[in-house]
Structure formats: C-alpha cells, structure tokens
C-alpha cells in the first residue's frame, strides 16, 4: 500500500499566522496577474491560448508503430532476408515457414507488451471533469480542461481538485492526497496552503486561485515522468546481442562461401551464367537459414508466458513478459513501508496515564471523544483498542465538535448513566496541553513523553476531560503506530538469503522508518531523501556522491515522487537491476523506470498500468515467491540459448566447410527448416523443466554465454564433421558399402539425423551445470516431448519422407555415435563450469584483498 506522511515537493511551508498567509496570497496573486474577483472570459481565453488546456498531453507511440518495431533489428532482419531470398527463388515452402515464424514472434510480443501501454490513460482518469469558477464576476460551472492560471475556483467535500490551487478563502479543507504524495491521513488545509490537482476534498469548502494547469501541475509533472520513464529490458539486449553475434558470423562465413564458389564455378571456368550465380545464391540461402535461430524469440515468449501463468498462481500478475527475466536479476528491491512491510493499519501501542487516571481511563475517554460512525484511521485505532467496547453503552453523546486544522482536536459532551454531564477531548498533544494547562512539572513530563514516542516513530494523541467544560484535566497520552506485518521479518531474511538488498522507501519521517527497519532487521541507515537529491540536479547523470549514498543507505524517509524515480536511476547508473514497489499515482514514474516495477495489492490504475508485475495479495512474501519462480524461468531460457547458439554454429560451420572443402552440400534448405521445427517445437516444453532456484540474482552475462555456447558448438562441429568424414570414407569403400550402402543423398540424411539426435542430446547436456547423471533430472514433459520428436525423426529417415531413406542399421549407428559424443560433451561441460567457479572465487578473493 502507499507509504504516507510525505508532502509534495511543491508544497510551501504553512504560514505561521494569518498576516503571513495574506502576504503570501497577495504576492502570488500579483505574480499570476490575478485578483480575488477572478478573470474575464476574454482574459481566460487569452491565457488558455498561452498555457493550453488543463489536460495531460498524450505522446504515446501508436499501436501500429509499436507493432512495426517487432520487425526491426538484427534478428528480424536476418529472418526477413531469408524470406525475401526464398520468395525470389520461388521456394514457397521455405518462405511460408520462415515468414510464419517471423509473424508469430511479432504478434506474441506485441500482444503481451500492449497491456502495459496505458499508464497515461489511467492517470487522466483522475482529473476532475468539471470545476466551479468565478468568471466575469459570476460563479459558473465549466469543464476542468478550460481552467487557466489566475482563475478563482471553489472546491467542496467530495470533489476532485481540478488544478493546483493556492487557497485564499474559507474555513478549512481536508484533502486526501495519498495517491499523489503518499500521506497516510487526509491533510488539513487552511488559507495560504496549496492544494494539488487530483487530490480529493474530504471535508470542508474553500476558494482558491489556480496556480498551475495541465502538465505544469504536480500531478502533471508526475505524468510526464511516466511518459519519459522506461528502460530497455535486459532480455531484449540479450536477444539483440545473440542476433549480432550470429549475424557477424554468418557474414564472415558467407564471404568465405561466396568467394570459394565464385572462384570455383565462375572465375576459374570463365562461366558467368545466371544458373551458376543462382546456385551460389542457393548456397547462401542455405547458410542464411542455418544462421537464423528463427524460433528463439518464440521459444522465449512461450517460456515466459507459461512462467507468467505460474506466477499468477503465486498471486503475481505479469503485465510485461520481460518482467520475468528482469525480476530474476534484481539485486536491489526498493519496498514501500506501509502495507508492504507494515499492516497499513494504525494500532494503539500504549496508553500513558497522568495524575490519578489509569491506562483504561485514557482509552475510554479517548473513545468517548470519538464518533462511533467515524472511518478516520486514528478513530478506528482508538475504538479498536477498547478491551470492553460495551462500556460505551452507558454514555449518551449530546454534543460533538469535529476536528479542524485550527483547534486540532475533537470535543464531545456526554451524559453518563448517573445523569452527570462530562466533556472529553482528544487531539494533537500540543492542542490538548494548551486546553488542560497542566503545571510546569507535568507539562515537561508530558512533552518528554511525546518526544520519546516521536523518536521511536510513533504518533502521539493527547486526551483530556472536564466536568464543567471550562476547566480541563490532562488524562494522558496514546501512542499509535502501523505495526510490521507478522511475516515481514522472516520474508526480509529470505530476501537477504537470495542475495537481495532490500531498501525501505517511505513517505513517512525517518524516525518511523528507523523503528520499523530495526524491528525487521533491515539496518538503521535511513536517509532523508531531500538531503541526497537536490533540486535542479541532472536526474540522468547523478553525481558519484549521490550514487554512493544511495547504494550505502538501508532506506529513505520523507520520499517525494521524483525521489523514487531518482533512486531508481541512481542505482541503475552503476549496474544494479532494480525492483520498485508502489501503489499510487506518485509511484508511477519510478515503477515504469525500474527494471521491474511492482504494483502492490490495492494499487491505483496508474500504478498498475506503469508496473510490470501486479500483486493481488498484500505483503513482501508474494514478491519473494515471484523472484524464486523467475530465477527458475531464467535458468530455463539461458539453457535454451546455450543450446540454440551451439546448434546454429554447428549447422553453419558444417554447411560452409562441406561446400568449400568437399563441394558437398550437407543439408538441403528444407532439411534445415525441418531441423528448426524438430528441434524447437518440442523444446518449448523446457518451460516446465526441473531447475534449481539460483542462490543469487542471475543476469545476462553474454561474454560467458557466448564462450560456453561456442565451446559446445565447436565440439558439436567436431562431432558432425567426424560423421561427415566417416560417411565420405564409407561411400568410397566397397567393403563398407556391402555392409551398409551409403550414397550422397543418404549421407545428407545421415547428417540430418545426427543433427536432430545430437541436438536434443546436447540440450540434455547443457540444461544443467552439473554432470548429466546428477539431479535435477529433466521434467517428464520435456523428456517425452523430445522422445516423441526423435521417433518422428527416425521414421522420416527410415521411410524417406522428404529425405533419402536410410537403413535401420545406419540409424542405430548414428544413435550410438551420438551417445558416445554426449559423454565427451558432458565431461567438457563439467570441466568448464568448474573452471568458471574457481576463476570467480579467485577474482572475489582478489577484490576482497584489494579492498582490505
């Protein structure tokens, strides 16, 4: 839930007295070139032309443009090039498969991401549709969008504040601005105070002058931050880097292939016929199709979509698919206090009596100074603290004075069961002490108790009573606090065990945050946000001193909306992957900018639209469960990328090496497409594979991924090339031919089967960093999906469907060959990861020694 207690950054200090307030109003009216009599219609029209409508500007990207973005980039370019070449050669089967996969990738990605594109639309819903304004000396109702700076407007209970106002007349106004500033209770306004667009008037009525409209309001600045916020996901960068790597390799291999074939078929024989050029183009097409992991985006999308369903069972709804892998890499979690770490419910912590009164007297008299029907958070806490609520039945309320921002107290007149009239009061400690006028010694003790509660982050409430309504006695103090959630401390410990640094981000005072943090074991180094982030500083390039302070801090108090955004930017600037929780309009910019914005239970539409993950259950435990699931999903995707890069390298290098060295085309274009289908369709069940939860945040390390995948790929090349050499030797040996006949067409089929079998065995190898025989073992869905695919591959080769048929003996020989190589690959894999682990430990020791 929203952390409360902060004030908006634009708020000025409340005037200390009416003279100061009137001076401030006069200065602001002069600056606005306005008067208390309002504007004329002509002047309002001129200002509207100058300032524009009182509405948020929508600069969101069109849906068509967002859809077209999925066809732009290295990987889409490769797929599109293959589709174009296939169409030019009228190779329609290849064209249909490649173009279909391209469209599938775009549609899945667009459909998932489109749900997160409505943040500004949700923000707009909070603007008031109508406003009562003083124009040409008469009050009239107009559309809120027609307001301009300098207009005089009136607001009353139940209305939404239509623009930023300076209140100039009226008794008082109580505003609920929790969704804007994070304050837990309605804020009492009086003459000279500012009121903000989007806040809701709860009590009272006042008149104000419009000081800002549209995007210049506090609300509008928040909306602008939402529009400007956002970072490219790490998964998008990873896919781009994979595409760049394969594109570069394909380009180099294509140069070798084209150069060799041009010399062999065109330059040397001096034959420049189009048929020979077409043959070379066909070779390049085969290489191009081989170089494109066409199903990579689709497999990632399907894996994350299934993961999103799993997260929904954990009470976490994914609004952007890439949030899953972002959450897996999160190393800093910035968490709200109220409602996430605490119960979001004020409770009485203690009752401190004074004089001859007892603790139960303090609670009873405070309850008698409360209306039973009140929904105020403090009133609910007082009524809920009564051990015997039926004791109130013996009292009859005859008069009640509600709370107002001047007196800061409530007073009730009550007749008890004996017919005696008594008066009871509760309110701000200073208001109650001024009413009761205790002696100096009692007053000092009273003030010391109030200060001690404040130091502990507790709110103090004074209580007094009177028999005649004129002479009051100090009854005591009540301390209130929003207590931690029962599971919060254990959840924080679990987060720390998972390698997360949890930072408290609260709008309340640092003293309150310190108290809760101490109870939860989060550290006591909380900073006042405004002490770190200075007005006018460049948000996109925070100074090193600011970044270091943010990294060291255990949390932040008195946080304003832009502070959350700046905290995220500062952490991201030094490589942290940041998750930020929130629920209000004020949280939306930070939620969108964070690598994983999390809208907690009960969040506003604006927060949910800006967030990547939406929780439907309160508390931090839901986030920790989601992180565990996300890390498992990340491991599955990383395993698939290892496999896919290695297999693509295997196919590309074999195609080029065979053509250049032996003038033998090892695979037809349709074989490569069939391999893509046989390999990737069943491997989508990797989304269900059994994987452990990583003990620390996981993120894309493309250097390590490419090294390991290339190692596995080169070993796979050796495996396939070895079979090619065996097959070529077999084809010219009469004795071997008598045992198992093998012609060039059957050799192509032999290589096709080896790549299909060896590819899936390679996946079983790379899916874990441990030995193949060690747990966790493949899930049933993955194992049987691959087994079924292998049956299909064997039947295709046995009966010659789309390929030249092989004998049963040749098929068995391929399987035995691949199983032997599986052992070799697994040994090399284990040795590599042991080296990585040892190298990481040595580097860590070196850093520790350097720091010492």
N, C-alpha and C positions, 0 to 999 in steps of 0.2 A: 504494500500500500504506500501511499505518498508519505514521504518524510515531511514533517511540518515544523513550523517555527521560524522558517526563513522569511525574509522580507524581499520584495522585489528590488532589483538593483537601482531602479529609477526612483525609488521612494526617498523622499527627503525626511529629515527629522521632523517630528511633530512639533509645531510651535509651542513654546513654553507657556504662553498666555495669549489672550485674545488680541492684545495690541500687536504682538509679533505676527499672529495669524493675519490680521488685517493688512499689515505692512507687506507681508508675503503676497497676499492676494492682489494688492494694488500693483506691486512690481510685475507680477505675472500677467495681469490684465493689460498693463502698459506694453509689455513685450509682445503680447498677442494682438495688440491694437484692437482691444475689445472692451466692452463695458458690461455692467450688470443688466443693461436693458436689451442685450442680445444684438444680433446683426439684422440688417435689412435683407430682403430677398435678393436684391441686386448685388450686395456685397458678398452674400453667401455663394451666389453663382460665380462671382469672380474668383473667390477662394477655391471653389470646387475645381475650376479650370486650372488653378495653380497647383493644388495639392492632390487632385484626383479623387476618386471615390473612396469612401471609408470601407474598403474591402481588401482582401488579400489577392495579390497578383499571382495568377497561376502560370508558372513556366514549366510545367511538367512536360516531358517528352511524349510525343504522340505514340499511340499503340503501334501504328504501322512502322514508325521509326525504330521502336524497341524490337519489333519482330525482325526487321531487316538487319539489326545488329548481330543476330544469330547466324547470319550468312557472311559475316565479315571477320577475318582473322586468318592466321596461318593454316589451322586445321580445316576450316570451311573452304579456304582457297584450294587446298590440295584435293578435297573431295569434289569441288566444283570443276577443277581442271580435269580430273578423271572422267567426270560425267560428260564434259564437252568433247573430249577426245573420243569417248565411246560413241557419242552421237554422230560426230563427224565420220567415223568409220562404220556407222550404222550397226554397231554392236549393241542391239537393243536389250538383250538380257543383262549385260553388264551395266548399261545405262540405268535400267529400271532398279536394280539392286542398290547401286551407289546413290542415285537421286532419292530413292525411298528412305535410305538411312539418313541422308542429309536433312530431309524434311522432318523426319521423326525427331532428330536431335533438336531442331529449332522449335517444333511445336511443344515438346515436353518442357524445354527450358522456359519458353515464353509463358506457357500456362501456369507454371509454378511461380515465376517471378512477378507476374502481373498482379497477384494478390497483395503484393507489398507496395504498390504504386499509388496508394490513395491517402497518404498522410495529410497533404494539404486539404483535400476534400473533407476529411474528418475535422481538421482544425476550423474550417469555415463554418461548420455547423454550430460552433459555439458563439458566433457573432449574433448580436441581437437584431431581429428583423425590423423593429420599429423603435422610434425614440420620440419623446415629448420635448419640443424645442421652442424657445422664445424667438419668434421672427416678426419683425415689423411691429414690435410691442405687444404681440398676442401669442398665447400658447397654442401650439398646433402639433399634430402627430404626423411625422414623416418617416420615410424609410431610413433606417440607420445608415445606409450607404450614402445618404445625402448630407450627412453631418460634415462640418468643416471646423478647423481650429478657430476658436473665438465664439462658437455657438454656446448659448446658455441652455442647458438641458436639466430636466428634473428626473430623479430616479427614486423608486419606492420599493418596498419589500416585494419580492417575487420577480423583479425584473432583472435582466442581464445588463450590466453596464455596457453601453453602446460604443464608448470610446474612452481614451484616457482622460480623466477629469481632474480638475482642482476644485474641491468642494468649497463653495463660497457662502452658502446659506443653509439654515436648517438646524435641528437639534442634534441628531446623530444618525449614523447609518452603520449597520452591521453587515459586513460583506464576507461571503465565503469565497476566498480566492485560493483554495487549496490546490486546484488543478493548475494554477498559474505560478504560485510562489512556494507551495509546499507547507503553508502554515496549517497546523492541526485544527485550530479553532477559528470560528468567524472573527474577523478583525474589526474592532470598533473604530469608526471614522468620525471625525468632527471637522469643524470649519478649519480650513488651511491644510487638510490632508489630501493626498492623491488617491484616486480610485482608478482601477485598471479595467480596460476593455476585456470582456469575457468573464469577469467576476460576477457573482450572483448576490443581489441585495437580499438579505435575510430578514432584517428588522429596520424600522425607521424610514425616513424620507428626507432627502436633501437635494439642493440645487448645486450644479457645478458648471464650470466653464470648460469646454473641450480644449485640451492642450495638445493632443496628437490623434491622428486618424490613420486607418489602414495599416500599411506596413511600418509606419513610424511609431505605432503603439508598442507597449511592452509585449503584448500578445503577438503583434505583427512581427516584431524582431525575432521572437521565438519561431514563428512560422518560416521566416527567411532562413534561419539556421537549419530547419528541417530540409528546406529545398536545397541548401548548399551542402548538407552533410552527406556522408556516404563514402565508402572505400571499396576499391576493387577487391573481391574475395581472393583468398589465397588459392582456392581450388581453380578459379579462373586463370590466375597467373601460372599455376602448375600445368594446366592443360595447354596453355599457350607455349610454355617452355618445352613441353613434350613435342608439340607441333613444330616449334622452331628447330629442335634437335633433329627430328626425323626429316624435316624439310631440307635442312642443310646436308644431311647425309644422303638423302635421295638425289639432291642436286649434284653432289660430288660423284656419286655412283652413276648418275645419268650421263655426266660428262665422259666418264670412262667408257660407258657402254656405247654412247653415240660415237665417240672418237674411234673406238675399235671397229665398230660396224661400218662407219663411213669409209675408213681405210680399207677394210676387208671387202666390202661389197660395192663401193662406188669409186674410190680413188684408184685403188690398185688395178681393177679391171677396166677403168675408164667407162663405167656404165652409169649414166645419170638418169636412168629411167625412174618414172614415178612409182613403179611397182617396188623397186628396191628402197626408195625413200619411205614408201608405205610400210614395208617390212620393218624398217628401223623404227618407225613411229609405233608399230605394234609392239616392239620390244620395250620401248619407253612406256607405253601404256601398261604393259605387264608390270614393269618396275614401279610405276606410279601407283597402281592399285595395291601392289605389295607394300608400298611405303606408308599407306594411309591406314591408321587404326580407326576405320570408319565407325566402329561401334563404341569407341572409347567414351564420347560424351553420353551416348545412350546407356551404356552399362553404368556409368557414374550416376546418371539421373535415376535409373531404375533402382540401383542400390540405395541411393539416398531417399528415394520415395518410400521404399519398404522400411528404411530406417525411420522415416518420418511417422509411419504408421506405428512402429514400435514405440517411438517417443510419445505418441498420442495416448498410448496405454499407460504411460508414466505421467499423465496429466500435463503434457507439454505439446502444444500445437505448433508445428513448423510453418511459417508463412513464406520463408525463402529456403529452398533446398540447400544452398551452400552454407546455411547457418549450421548445418550438422557438422561439417568438417571444420568450420571455424570454431565451434564450441569445443571440439576435441583438442584444439591447440591453445585454448585460453589458459593463460598463466596468471592473469590478474582479473579478479572478479570484484567489481565495484557494486556494493549492495546497499539498497535502501536500509534504513533502520526500521522505520515504522511499518508494521505489517509483514515485513520480511524477516527481520531479526527479532522484532517485538510483536506483541499481541494486537497492536493498534487499538488498545482499549485502556483508558485511564483507570487505575485502581488505587484505592487508598492504601498507602504503605504504613501509616502510623497516625495516631491521634495524640497530640501532646496537650494535656490539660494545664491550666493556670489557676492559681488561687485554690479554692476549696472544691473546684469542679473535678470530675473524673473523666476518664477517657471515653466512656459510653455517653457521658453528657455532651461532649464535644460533637460526636457523631449524630446524636439525637437532635441537638439544637440546630446543627447544620442542615439536617433533613427537614426540620420544621421551617427553615428559611428557604425551602425549595418547593416549587410547584411539582406535584406528582406527575403531571402530564408532560413535563419538560423532556425534550430529547437532547438537551445540551450534554456534552461529554462529561463535564465536571459534575453536573447534577446527577447523571446516571451513576457515576462512580460513588457519589455520596449516598445515594439511595441504596445502591448495591452493597455498601459496607455495613448496613444495619444488621445486627445479629437477630433482632426481633422486630421486623417490619410492622407487625400488628400493634406495636406500641403507639404508632401514629394514629390509630383509630380513635384514641381518646381525645384528640385535639381537633378543633374546628377553626379553619382559617377564615378570618373576617376581612382582611385587607392584605394586599401584596404589592410591593414596589419592585418592578423588574430591574435587572441590571442595566446600567447605562454607562457610557465611557467616561462620564464626568465623576459620578459618585463611586463607580467601580464596586458596587455591592448590591445585594438584594436584601430587602427587609420585609418580614411578614408580621402580621398581627394575628395572634392565635388565642383562642379561648380553650382552656383545658377542661377536663371532666368535672373539676370542682367549681367551674364558672369563673375562674380567675383569668384575667387578660394579661398576656405576656407578649413581648416583642423580641424577635430573633433576627440576627443579621449574619451574613457570610459574604466574603468577597476578598479583594486583594488585601494582603497583610497590612499595607500602609493605610488603606482606607478604613480597615477595622480598628487599627490602633488609634487613628485620628478620631474615630467615633467613641471609643471606650476611654480614651485619655488615661492610661494606666500611670502609676508612679514611675519615677525615673529608673529605679532598680528593675521593676517588672518590664518596663519598656526595653531596657538594654538586653535582658534575658530573651525577650520576645524577638528582638531584631537579630540577636546572635543565632537563635534557632532558625530563623528564616534564612540567614546567610549560610548556615551549615547545611540546610536542605538544598539550597541552590548550588552549593559546591558539589553536592552529590548528584546533581542533575534532577532533583525533584521539584515539583511545583508546590508552593505553599498556599494554603487557603485559611484565612482568619475567620474566627467565629466569636460572636458577642451576643449578649442578651440584656434585656431591660424589663423592669416591672412597670415603669410609667411612660416609657417611650422617650424620656429625656436624659436619664442617667443610665449609662451603659456599663456593663461589666465585661471584661475580657475573659472569654471562656477557654480559648485555646487555639491550637493550630492543627490543621490536617495536611499531611504530605501526600502528594499524588505522583504516580509515575506509570508510564506504559511499560509493563514488565517484559522481559525476554520471553520468547516462545519456549515451551518446555524442551523442544528438540534442537534448539538453536546451537547450544554449546557443543553437543555431540556432532552436529552437522558441520560446524566450523572445523572441528578436529578431523573429520573425514575429508573435508576440502583440503586442509593442510597436508594430510597423508597423500592426497592425489597431486600434490605439487602446486596447489593454487594459493596465491596470495590474496586473501580476502580483505578489501578495504571498505570501511564504513563510509557512506556518503549520506549526510543528513542535513536537513534544513534547520534542525534544532541547534541549540548552543553546544559548544564543545564540552561543557561540563556534563550535559546529559549524555552525549556520545561517549565520553570517557567512562561514565558509570556503567553503561551497557556493555561497552567494549571490555571492561575489566571483568564483568560477570561472565562474558562469553570467551575469555581467553584470547582476545584479538589484539592485545597490545594497547598501550596507553599513549601512543604518539599521534594524537589527533591535532590537526592544524585548522586554523580559521582560514577558509578558502580565500577570503578577500585579502589576507596578508600575503598570499602567494601570487595570486593573479591580479595584476594591476590594470586599470582601465587604460585603453589605448594601445596595449601590447599586441604584437602580431600573433594571432592565435595559431597560424600555420607554421610559425617558426619560433617556438617558445625558447627563451634563454636556457642555457645549460643549468643555471642555478635553480630555475623553476622545475625543470625536469628531474633533477636530483632530489629536490624537496618532495616532489610528488611520489617518486619511487620509494623514498625512505618512510613516508608517512603511513601510519596504520589506518588513517581515515581522515575525514574532513567534516567540519561543522560550519554552520551558517552558510550553506551552499546555495547559491543562486543558480538559475537555469543555465546561464552561459558558463558557469564554473564547471558543471558536469561535462559540458562539451569540451572545455579546455583541459580537464583532467584526462579525458579520453585521448585527445590529440597529443598531449604531452607524453603519455605512456606509449602511444603508437609511434611517436617520433624516434624512440630508441628500441623499437623492435618488439615491444610487448603485444601480445594478442589479448584484446580487452573485451570483457563482457560487462555490460552495464544494465542494472535493473531500474525499473521506473514504472509509474502508472499515470502520471499527469501530463497535461499539455506541456508543462515546463520541462519534462523529461524527453520529449520527442526528438529534439536535435541530437542529444547525446545517444539516444537509442539507435538512431539511424547511422550516426558516425561510428559507433562501436563496431568491432568485428562481429560481435553477436549481441544485439540489443534484445533485452528480455523484458517483456511487459508482464508484470506480476498479476496475480489474481485481482480482479476488480478494476483493472486499468481502464482509462478513458479510450474512446475511439481513436484519438490522435496518437496515443502511446502505442496502441495495438497495431495501428497502420504503419508506424515507423519501426516497430520491432521485428526481429527475425524469428523470435521464439515467444510464444504467448502461453503463460502458465494459467491453468484452470484450478489449481489448488494453492493455498497460501503456504508461505514458508520457503526457506532456502533448500530444504531437503529435495524438493522436486528438481531444482537446478542441478544438484549433485547427481541425482539419478540420471538426468539427461546427459550430463557430462560423461558418465560411465558408458552409456549406450552409444554416445557419439564417438568415443575413442574406439569402441569395437567396430563401428561402421568405418572409421578412418582406416583402421588396420586392414579391413577387407578391400577397400578401394586401393590402398597402397600395394597390396599383394597383386591385385589385378593389373595395376600399371607396371609393376615389375615384370609380370608375365607378358603383358602386351608388347612392351618395348623389346624384350628379349626375342619374342616370336617374330616381330616385324623385322628386326635386324637379321634374324636367321633367314627369312624368306628373301629380303632384299639382296643380301650378300650372295646367297646361293644363286639367285636369278642372274646377277651380273657376272659372278665368277664362272658359272657354267657356260654362259653365252660367249664371254670374252676368251676363256681358256680352251673350251672344248667345242665351241659353236653348237652348243646343245641347249635348247630351251627346256628347262627342267619342269616348268609348270605352264599350263595354258591359263589365259585370263579367267576362264570360267572355273578352273581349279582353285585359283586364288580367292575368287568370290565365295566358292563353296567352303573353302577353309575358314574364311571370315565367319560364315554362318555356323559351321560346325563348331568352331572354337568359341564364339562369343555368345550365341543364344543360350546354351546350357550354363555358361559361366555366369550368367545373370543371377543364378541361384547362389552365387558367392555372398549375396546379401544375407543369406541365412547361415553362413559358415560359423563354426565354433572358433572364436578367438578370445584371448585373454584381455582383460582391461589393463591398459598401459598404466604403470605406476606414476607417470609424469606426463605433462602436456606433450602432445605429439603434433608435429607440424611438417610441412613440405620441406624436405632437405633435398633439392633437386640434384645437387652435386653428388650426394650419396646414392640417391635413387638411380641416377644415370650410370654411375660407376658399377653398382651391383647389377643393374639390368643389362648393362653392356657385357659384364663378365659372363652372366648366364647366357646372353645372346651369342657371344663368341664361342662358348662351349657348345651351344646348340648348333652353331655353324659347323664346328668340327664334327659333331655327330652326323648332321645331314650330309656334309661333304664327304665324310668317310663312307657313308652308304652309297653316295653317288660314285665314288671311285670303285667300290666293291661291285656295284651294278655294271659299270662300264667294263670292268675286267671280266665280269661274268658273261657279258654279252658277246665277247670275242673268244671265249674259252669253250671249245667244243664239248669237253668232258662235263663241264658245269652246265652247259646248255642241255645236255642229255638228262641231267638230274632235274633241273627246273628251267624250262625255256624262258628267255627274257629278251624281248625286242625293245627298241627305243620307246615305243608307246607304253609298254608295260613298265619300263624304267621310270617314266613320268608318273605312272600310277603308284609305283613303289615309293617314290619321293613324296607324293601326295599323302599316302597312308602314313609314312614316317612322320611327316609334319603334323598330321592330325593326332596320332598316338603320342608322339613326343611332346607336342604342345600341352596336352592335358596332363601328362605326367610331370611336365615342367611346372604346371600350376600347383600340383600337389607338393612339389618340392619347395617353391618359393613362398607358399602361403604362411609359413612359419619361419622363425629364425633358429629353430632347434632341429634336431635330427628328425627325419621323416617318421621314424617309429615312435617318437615321443609325442605325448598329448600336448595340445588338444588335437583330436583327430577330426577329419572332415565331417561336416554335418551330413545327415542322411540325404537331404535334398540335393546337395552339391554332388555327392558321390554317385547317386543313382542317375542324376541328370547326365553326368559325364559318361557313366557306363552305358546309358541308352544311346548317347551320341556315338560312342565307339562301335556299338552294334550296327548303327546306321552306316558308319564309315566302312566297316568291314563288308557289309552287304553290298554297298556301292562298288567296292573294289572286286568282290567275288563275282558279282553278276554283270559288271561292266556298265553300270548306269552312269552315263556322262563321262566315263573314263574307259581305258582299255582294261579288260578283265585280267585279274591275277589268279594264280593257283592258290589253293589253301595252304600249301607248303610255304609259298613266298610270304603269305600273310603272317603265318606263325613265325617265320624267320624275322620279319620286321618287328614283331612284338618282343621277341627275345632280345633283339639288338637294342631296342629302346629301353627295356628293363635294365640291361647292363649299364647303359649310359645314365639311367636315373640314379644308380648308386654313385657313379662318378660325380654327377651334378650335386647330389646331396652332400657328399664329402666336401666339395669345394665351397658350397654354401656355408656349411658349419664353420669351416676354417676362416672364411671371410668375416662372418659376424663375430667370431671370437677375436679376430684382429681389430675390428671396429670397436668392440667393447674395451679391449686392452688399450687401444690408442686413446679412446675417450677418457679412460681413467688416468692415463699419463698426462694428458692435457689438463685435466681437472686438478691434479696434484701440482702441476706447474703453475697454474693460476693461483692456487692457494699459497704456494711458496712465494710467488711474486708479490701477492697482497701482504704477506707477513713481512 
